[in-house]
Amino acid sequence: MFSEKVTLVNPQGFHMRPASLLVGEVGKYDATVTIIRNGNSIPGNSLMGIMAAGIKCGEEIEIQAEGPQENEAGRAVVDFIASGMGD
């Protein structure tokens, strides 16, 4: 299982566009990706779940990935979040 913490650097947090881009990134891999925030699990393929979580700039979250492409998926998601998610 892949597991790594990352801090959200996007000033607007997870608003619609970066959340939908993240869901698209997760869909590229044969792995189940989960975002852990304050002990709560959010499916990485759930746009509404990510939006409802209200993750804000400066928050540290944990990315977990499990499956045949867990390392590739986990690394891609962590790198995407650390890059500012295109904003």
SVG drawing of the C-alpha trace seen along z (x, -y; Angstrom):
<svg xmlns="http://www.w3.org/2000/svg" viewBox="-21 -31 26 37">
<polyline fill="none" stroke="black" stroke-width="0.4" points="0.0,0.0 1.2,-3.5 0.8,-6.1 2.1,-9.6 1.2,-13.0 1.0,-16.1 0.1,-19.7 -2.5,-21.4 -0.9,-24.6 -3.7,-25.7 -4.9,-29.0 -8.6,-28.2 -8.4,-24.6 -10.3,-21.8 -12.8,-23.8 -14.6,-22.3 -11.9,-22.4 -8.9,-20.9 -11.2,-18.3 -12.4,-17.2 -8.9,-17.1 -7.9,-15.0 -10.7,-12.5 -9.5,-12.3 -6.0,-11.6 -7.1,-8.9 -9.1,-7.3 -5.9,-6.7 -4.7,-4.0 -5.7,-0.5 -5.7,-1.4 -8.1,-2.6 -7.1,-6.0 -8.2,-7.3 -7.7,-10.8 -7.5,-10.8 -8.4,-14.1 -8.8,-14.4 -9.4,-10.6 -12.1,-10.6 -11.7,-8.6 -12.7,-10.2 -12.7,-8.2 -10.3,-9.7 -12.8,-9.0 -15.7,-10.9 -16.0,-14.4 -18.8,-15.2 -16.9,-13.6 -13.8,-15.6 -15.8,-18.8 -17.9,-18.1 -14.7,-17.6 -13.9,-21.3 -10.1,-20.7 -8.4,-24.1 -5.0,-25.6 -2.4,-24.6 -4.1,-21.5 -2.1,-18.3 -3.9,-15.2 -2.8,-11.7 -3.0,-9.9 -3.4,-6.2 -3.4,-3.9 -3.9,-0.2 -4.0,2.0 -1.8,3.1 -0.7,-0.5 -0.8,-1.8 2.7,-3.4 2.1,-5.1 -1.3,-6.3 -0.2,-7.5 2.8,-9.3 0.8,-11.0 -1.9,-12.3 0.7,-13.5 2.6,-15.3 -0.6,-16.8 -1.6,-18.2 1.9,-19.5 2.1,-21.2 -1.0,-23.4 -3.4,-21.4 -3.1,-23.6 -4.1,-26.8"/>
</svg>
